[in-house]
């Protein structure tokens, strides 16, 4: 699945290019009904805390990096068909400005960041049509391995495919019975595993049915709904515990990661309610049930794991790998967003989301996420963006803790002409412990502050 997305994009892009194409810089490439938009961004950035260290056990280290980000976008629209393709690659090369300090900053270099998405809507004027969407992400996230040789990043590879029918029993009503299928792969640096051990931490298979519903009761406003059932199947239900024990907390050699089944349903309003205001307001409910027997079965052939996986007499609502998500406070879902344009070229967006997700190192996380964003165009060629977000993550399972995540970003871009723009941006990211679990240094290493800045140019054909 992960290999098919780039090949599919290349095939369809090649078919579009087979048609005689023309373009001037900034007009993009036009091949028949297809519009192809290639671009490339390059520049330099600096992180004050490149390894995302807590500054308690290991020192905080800053580092500069060169960034290269080529992208391509393909849009093809016809009355009955709509095709979209987007693909990008990001290289980030870190420079070790203090080679004699014993810290190998170059091991943070990232050469495998890839994202691609493809979407196809067919028979859009028919009573029965179809929809296919696929997304591939390969991400590098730094780890606290300052002196490691080679790669020091956790590499996560995810591919999510959704497809099925779109049924239109009337001009305003649309029902889409779909199936979702996804795979996730988590790889860790060799320095974090024992010699001879596979750096593959775990693989996950995700699948289940999805039902999307939309009723357009106004030209630009709809009642929307979504219901899904999801199964998570993990390759390893006993995962090797990494890192030192802290504050007397001994997780042992393994962590239980059970398979699970979850369901969600949400309904609400989405659309343009006034010429200057758009709104999304959805509420829902969901639950997640974790199969602790998958962990017990995984440990049946491991005599040294018998004490770790003994949950006899332990209730499912206590903090262990048998923990289910079924309380009302955790199960209630909210997704709201308000977009307001006080004047042409200016947009204010405020949003709040409450949701839950399966987590790769414990059972699940309940998140509360609020954000504010301003996007504006000044003097016709100067774009300004400001953003603030706060997310509270409450993890539950064998590992349980709360994290407060704060992120700010400011960006100013100047459009020199139709094909060249320059920009400067900067921000601050923080993860801080959100409850008493940090007392006695427990989970202290998960906290960090990172100030960053970037300057670059973007060429768009």
LUMDOGU-7945 format. One record per residue (C-alpha): x, z, y. Coordinates in pm, whole numbers, plus 32768, in hexadecimal, padded with zeros to 4 digits. Layout:
XZY...
//
This chain:
8000800080008114805A80F381C37F1080B1808C7E3980DB803E7E84824981767DE382E481577CB981F87FE77C8B824C80347C9C83BF814E7BA2839780757AB382D07F557AB683C680417AA584EE80E97979844C7F9D78C9841B7F5078FA858A80A5787485EE806C773D851D7F7C76CD862F802E7632875F807B7751885080B9776089C3810578728ABB81BC78D28BF682697A228C2181597B2A8C4B80457A448BCB808C7A9B8A5E8092799B89467F5178DE89017F23783487B17DC477AC87917CDA78D587C07DF379CD877D7EAB7A89889080017B0B882780A87C0E890682127C6488B882C77D6F897F84037E3E897084597F858A1A85B8800E8A33864981368AE986E6828C8ACE865083E38A9A86CD85488A8F864B867589CB86AE87D58A2E866C884E88C986B6872C87E4869587F4869F855F88B58713861689FE86D9858D8B56872C86D58BBB87D786DF8CFE870D878E8CA485C788338B638641888D8AEF87A087B789FD8867886988AE888788178795897B886286298932883384CF89CC87B483A28908878B822C892D862F81AC88DD85BF804F8873844E8003883983E57E9B87EC82717E6087B681857D41876E800C7D2B87907F257C1A870E7DB87BF687777CCE7AF186EB7B5D7AF8874A7A457A0C86E878CC7A4186DE78CE7A94856A7A317B1785437B1C7C0985ED7C817C4685857D7A7D3C861B7EE27D8085BD7FDB7E6B865D81377EBB85E4825E7F73867883B57FF7861E8473810D86D085E6814C86B086758288874B87F182B087438874840787A989CB843188498AAA855987F88B3785B189508BF086E488C98C90867487808D6B87AC87678C5388AF876D8C11889485F68AAF880F86288A6F86AF85A98968862E86A0898784CA861E88D6853684DE878F853085A487A183B685CE86598314856A865B81B184E1851981A7841783FD81F0850A82F080EA84C9817F80D4851D80927FB884D17F1B7F8D84D27E407E6C846A7CC77E4584887BD67D34841D7A627D26846A79A87C0B83C3784A7B7783D277FE7C42850B76B77B87855176367BA083EE75577CA9835776717D03826977DB7CEE82DB791B7DA282857A317E6E83257B977EB182B97C8F7F9183717DEC7FF583067EF580C983B28060810A83528137821B83F1829E827883A6830D839E847E8452846384A2843E85D0850D857A869E854B85D487CA847486B888F384B587E6885A840788E9884C851C8A20882B844789908749833A8A3385FC82EE894C84D082DA87DB84DF832A874F862383BE85E485B483E284AC85E983148422848C82D182A9847182A18216832A8225809B82FF82357FB781D981ED7E3F81F282227D4B80E181BC7BD680DE82097AEE7FC381AB79917F68814378487ECD81AE779B7ED082FF76207EBC82E675477E66841473D67E9683B9737D7E668529741C7DF6866D74687F5D86D874B5800D858D75FC7FEC84CD7655809B838677AE808082E977E081058186795A810C815E7A6B818980797BAB822E80F07CF3822980347E3B82BD80AF7F95831F8039808B841280DA81F88448808782D08568810A844C854E80F2853E865B816786B6864A81B387A08673808B883987A8812B86F2886380F186E888247F7B87C688947E6388CC87A37DE2883086A37CFB86CF86EC7D7285EE85D17DEB85BA85EA7F668452857B7F33839386B97F8F823D863D7F27814D85167F147FD8851D7F5A7EBC84347EF87D8384407FD57C3C83907F827AC583A87FAC798A830A8040793B82F481B377F282A0826077F8823483CE76B08211848D7666818F85EC7520815C86A6753F80AE87F77415812F88BC74B180B48A0575977F868A3E76CE80618A61765C81A889C276298200885475D18319876B76EC832C866D772283E18526782783FC8416782084A182C0794284A781CD79B2854280857B29855580497BF885A97F187D68860A7F417E4385E47E0C7FAC86607E2180C985EF7D43815D874E7D438074887A7D3F819D89687D3D828989117E5A83E7899E7E7583F48AA07F8D84F58A41809585B08B18818E860C8C8A818E85158DA5816384D98E6582A5845A8FC182F88442901C818A834F8EFD814483B38E707FF382F48D387F8E83C48D177E5984458BCE7DD382FE8B0F7DEE81D38ADF7ED280808A857E447FE889417ECC7E9B890A7E1B7DCD87CD7E0F7C9187DB7EDD7B4287427F367AB0874E8094797F86C581447929869482B378018616837977E885ED84F276E2855585D976BF8521874C76BE843F887C77C4834388ED77BF824A8A0977B681F68B7B76AB82D88C1276E982748D7F77BB81608E2278D182608E5978A983498D3278D383258BBA788F843D8AC478C284928958781285C888D378098607875C77D0873E868B77ED876585167835883D83EA791C882E82BD79BA88F081A17AF288D780C77B17895C7F647C6C898D7EC17C9E89787D4A7D8C8A957CF87D878A2A7B8A7E6489017BE47F7189F87C547F498ACD7B1B7F6589987A3F809E89267AF781428A767AB780E38A8C794882348A0278D683008ACB79D0833B8C2B794983E28C9E7A8B82AC8C427B5781B28D1D7A9981C98E3F7B8E81AD8D5A7CBD806C8CB17C507FB78DE37BCC7E788DF97C9E7DA78EBF7BA77CA28F837C637CFB8EEA7DB47BD38E757E827BCE8D0E7EF87BA88D7480667CEF8E3780647E318D8E80D17EB78CDD7F9C7EAC8B837F027D468BC47E897CCB8BDD7FF27B9A8AFE803B7B188A94818E79A98AEF8199796C8BED82AF78908B7883D0799A8BB884D97A8F8AD38426799289D183AF78E8898984FC796F88458595797587CE870079F2868A879B79B0865B890F7A4C857F8A1A79EB85368B817A7F84128C407A3D83F38DB77AAE82E38EA77A8D837390087B19822F909C7B9180DE90217CE380FF8F757CC482748F387C4B831E8DFA7C2C848F8D9D7BFE84EC8C2F7BAD86468BA67B7F868A8A367B58879B892F7B66877E87B57B37887C869E7B84880185417C31885683F97D2D879883277DE287BA81DE7F4A88348215807987CC814A8120892581357FEC8A0481167E7989D180D57DE8896882247DFE8986839E7CE089C484927D34892F85E57CA6895E87417D248851882E7CDF882C89A27D7C872A8A897D6D86A28BEB7DF1854C8C537E03848E8D9B7E4C831A8DA77E69826C8EF67EDF812D8F9D7F7F815890F27FDA803F91E27F767F3D90D780C67F499024810980BC8FF0806781658EC6805A82DF8EA8800283B38D787FEA852C8D587F8385E48C1D7F63874A8BA47EF587BB8A4A7ED58900898B7E9D891688147E6A8A4F87467EBD8A2385D37E438B2C84DF7EE18AF583887E468B8F82517EBD8BA280E87FF48C33804A809B8C04819D7FBC8C7C82B980118C8984297F978C17858180528B2B866C80148AE587DC80858985883880A6892489A8810187C98A20812387368B7E818285D58BE781AF85228D3481F883AE8D50822B82BA8E70824881458E2D828C80288F1E82177ECA8EC4831E7DE18F5482607CA98EEB817D7C2E8DD1828B7C548CC883737D6B8D40832F7EDA8D868409800D8DAC83AF81778D7B841E82DE8D76837283F78CB983AB855E8C56830186898BBF830C87D38B0882A9882789A382888988891F821D8A2687D881EC8B9F87E9816E8C9A86F080008CE3872D7FD08E33867F80828F6485F4811A8E9E84D482568E7485A8829D8FE785A683DE903984EF845C8ED28518835F8E42842283278CD0847E83FE8D0085B584C28BCA855283888AF48578838A8B2A86F284398A4E87F0843E89C4895284AF8861899D84C987BF8AF584F786468AEA851E851F8BD3852983A68BA9857D82788C80855081128C0C84D97FB08C4183CC7EEA8B8A83CA7D6E8B5F827B7CD18AFF825D7B608AB7
//
